[in-house]
Amino acid sequence: MEAITFNIDNGYLDGIVRGFKGGILSISNYLNLTQCETLDDLKLQLAATDYGNFLQNEPSPLATTTITERAREKLVAEFQYIRQNAGPELAKFLDYITYSYMIDNIILLITGTLHERDTHELLERCHPLGMFDSIAALCVATNVQELFNTVLVETPIAPYFEKCLSAHDLDEMNIEIIRNTLYKAYLEDFYEYTQTLGPTTAEVMGEILKFEADRRVINITINSFGTELSKDDRAKLFPTCGRLFPDGTFRLAKADDQDQVRLAVELYSEYRKFFDQGPGTERSLEDHFFEYEVYLNKRAFLQQFHYGVFYAFLKLKEQEIRNIVWIAECIAQQQKERINDYIPIF
Amino acid sequence: SLFRAEDISLIQLYIPLEIAQPTVAELGELGQVEFLDLNPNVNAFQRAFVGEIRRLDEMERKLRFLENQIEKTGIKPKPLTGNLYYGRTRTQQEIDDLEARLTEHEARIQQMNESQDTLQKRYLELSELRQVLRETAVFFEQAESRTDDPLLVIQREDSHLLAGNPSPDPEDAQDQRDSGRINLGFVAGVVPRARMGIFERILFRALRGNLYMNFAEIDEPVTDPGTDEVVQKNVFIIFAHGREILQKIRKICESMGATLYPVDSHPEKRREDALAVISRIEDLKHVLDSTRNTRRMELSKVAESIEAWAMMVKKEKAIYHIMNMFNYDQNRKALIAEGWCPTNSINSITYALRGVTERTGSTIPPILNELRTKKTKPTFHRTNKFTAGFQAIVDAYGVATYQEVNPGLFTIISFPFLFALMFGDVGHGLLVTGALVYILWKEKELNVKNGGEVIFDGSKPPNLISTIRWDMFFGGRYMIFLMALFSVFTGLIYNDLFSKPLNWFGTGYKFHTEHDHEMRVGEKLWTYAVGIDPAWQLAENKLLFLNSYKMKMGIIFGVMQMIFGLTIQIFNHIHFKQVQYIYAETIPQILFTVSIFGYLVFMILYKWSVDWLAVGLNPPSLLNTLIYMFLAPGSVAPSEVLFPGQAALQVFLVLLALLCIPWMLCAKPYLIWKESVRHRLQGYDNVQGNRDSLDSDRTGEVTPHNGDGGHGGEGGGGEGHGEHEEFSEVVIHQVIHTIEFVLSSISHTASYLRLWALSLAHAQLSEVLWDMVLANAFTMKGVGGTIALYIAFGAWFYLTVCILIGMEGLSAFLHALRLHWVEFNSKFYGGGGRAFIPFAFADFVEANGGPAE
């Protein structure tokens, strides 16, 4: 069915996004990038790729932050273009993608306000995909209740927020809890939604989101060691749409240290190898996660007629920007020996 | 010449390092050399002159910044004149100066921008403050009109508008009075209009409705100095009570991008403030104006020469890009360049090089060597504005292999002719001719105007598309002109003017009614002087006659063109010294075509030349004759006999054609095989590669370096002969080729029937249009008739131009194109070459939208 009807609304954008995907840097591009001596060389090399002359109006001593910013601007512009041309169903899907950025932005602002940073400075650091009109008003609020009632009630992520409404004051710990609760609600909701979008989208996005959920579960578990978060509270933060649920999450909820985490995850063949690292390897767990994410996202492009490509494209491109920034930082700080630690995409 | 590509030589230049840049500049102006990349393996940023290019990039960025500023200010940059001085490339010194100047300008303008921005911002704030004061004054005055005590009014307003507090707390009022009238319970400011809704909502939610808000729109739009965007803003004033709440409101206002202004609660104080603000605004305006003026002056100074600078930087950048393709010699004193150039231009190149040496006063002149090479050379046809369009048609199919016969030359006549066969109509032809005469007359102006329209940036796609279409049309103007002229000619032959015949010489038919027929029968008295007798236009059997005539005409011209194409092969074979292939390939192909289709043409002409009525025989069907020539060789049905001895001739021709097939099939592979055997017998098998390397002077595989050129070790350039071509491959290739030729000779001949089909369609369409639209109007009488004729003529003319000239013209063009690309070119044209693209400034000056803008 999808094969017949998908292209009516989404054929153009599907083509566009696959075209964009063709512009993702390849291994040989990265090889060239890693050979650069200065950031200006990097600029020259990037000019030969799909990035074109995105840096051409920058005065010469380049900063890595400028590169990040411009690269992100380009990605955001591409995403906005897709969003603007999307039909209703795809538009909703794309909006779902932006919710995660909204959550990040909200947390960023709340934390910033807590530390009494300048609001405008904070706003500049927000991800442009997660902006909404009243975001600036977030810094007025002093507790969760107020936060919700003043600002968030009219944002799309209000439903997620309802679940973590407690009268607690905002402190470091609570913000972290809020973030994870929000993410849990968001992931579960997004997962549910993608399962209604036809079998291919359900399959592709299911894979990706399940992994995303599992990654969060593992990360939460590991990061909670040594904090005052109780095990029960921790278990409440685990998203329930992952592959680890319910068996793995149950074990993880009881884990006390890294080894127990490893044991809990051992049963899942995809994840086992993340922990199987020899003593010499420098790859962190995070890197393994990113690698696997790239693998899943790349796989999304092998299927036709589904929305997963849009999500995958965004994530791959983000990974690419992370790579470029990594390489740029290595060049800027003369840390050439670690320059090859980026995660190749194609 | 257009017949063959020009001779191309591989040249090698030794350019002393210190004059490398002016030399390349000179060659760029000349535009006759295509440089080869001598370091293809070197990364873009590891090349010799990356530093310079980067510097120029930086200069370009500054130029863009300045240009942007100029554009924003609304100054028109002085267009680049044709003046050579401005366009010429500069010396190193001048570039350095320019860089310094650009930096200076940029810094100054940036500084001025900054100060202007701050001033602007202050001005903006003040004018907003003025607005706030004015609008709040209105609120307060309205209140004042009700009571004399303004303070009380505020309290009262508070009291009855604050829904949450139906009865005002006297203590609270006291509190506020106590707090010294500074914090009277209101906040005033300005907020962008677009944000108003959210602003209100958030305030309402945050304060749970405990506020009274009043706002007024500012009529004059405010320009944001940061983004240069016009923003509509609102003045608001919010009344609330309680220090905490006011604090909260302030915070929300700030986060929502609103600006707050202090407003005093005392009317006198407010008036004073307002006056002070107004005077300050006046002052600021003065300063602002003068800043703006200086900035404008600075910018207009820049605008004077920015185009010239931009051109200069662009050229310099191109020069360094070219120089990046060069090699250093051993002791890094000179650059070595290699490139293709037309052999004829070598003289002008040496002359240019000498000029550079003299001008720069260098002691060592650049040296030019001509190298011998086995590399495939690029194809270069010198064209002018007349031939360029035709050559473009051929190049679109495929660029000619180096020095093979170029169909472009024949296309000049054959293309318009085949087009005209399909488009033949005096009226349409004349209309197009008229338009083209105008375009050619105004050629210069239109070209310049057009050049101005082509703006080299993607930001204006619709404009770009329309200019591309215009460019196509304009580029082919001479072709279209010829096409129109030829159409007039064929129109005369077809005797067709908007589907009406011309009876200039008087028809050659006399009509009389035969008693047993209703219709009148024409009796031919004499032959009409030019073209078809106008009487046919009215004849019942007009279509029968015209179809037969045009069909046969199509076949005749088609066979002629194809045989012509085949004979061109001979020139190719002679030129490439493969005379034996003339016998092995060309002659059987020609014989095959002539014996079947040449015979068909002969029959057509013969049939025309016989007056069948006078002989008293039925004219035989040619199609059947041709078919039965193969199905039943040696016998001709008595009713179908054209001429005596036909049967014997046909048998001979069929046998000849059949003989040609194995001839084509075997002769060429046999020759190739024989040659390779001869090579082996003479023991050249191994020597061949060696000799080639000596010839080419640069193979480097067998003899690594032979020193007479003294150039660096760029090895592995020349390719040896593909001596051991698989013989079976040759055979298979030949089999395919033969089968294709035999089959296509039939389909290609049939393909020329499109000449008939399109010409028929064109004539019929134009007739229908005349009958349906215009002819009806002629039948009406009186004033109604006049009006109807007026309208009908408009419609008819519009449709004629759009459908008959525009659409039909395009389709005839396409079919003529196909006849050339497929039917004609396939007979002799390889088209496997590579175009010669010289390094020329003129090209990218044009590509960048020309001097204007």
Interface residues (C-beta under 8 A of the other chain):
Chain A: N32 Q35 C36 E37 D40 D41 L44 Q45 A48 Q56 N57 E58 P59 S60 T119 D133 S134 A136 A137 L138 C139 V140 E146 N149 T150 V151 V153 E154
Chain B: N43 A44 F45 V50 R54 D57 E58 E60 R61 R64 F65 R195 I198 R201 I202 R205 A206 K248 K251 I252 E254 S255 M256 G257
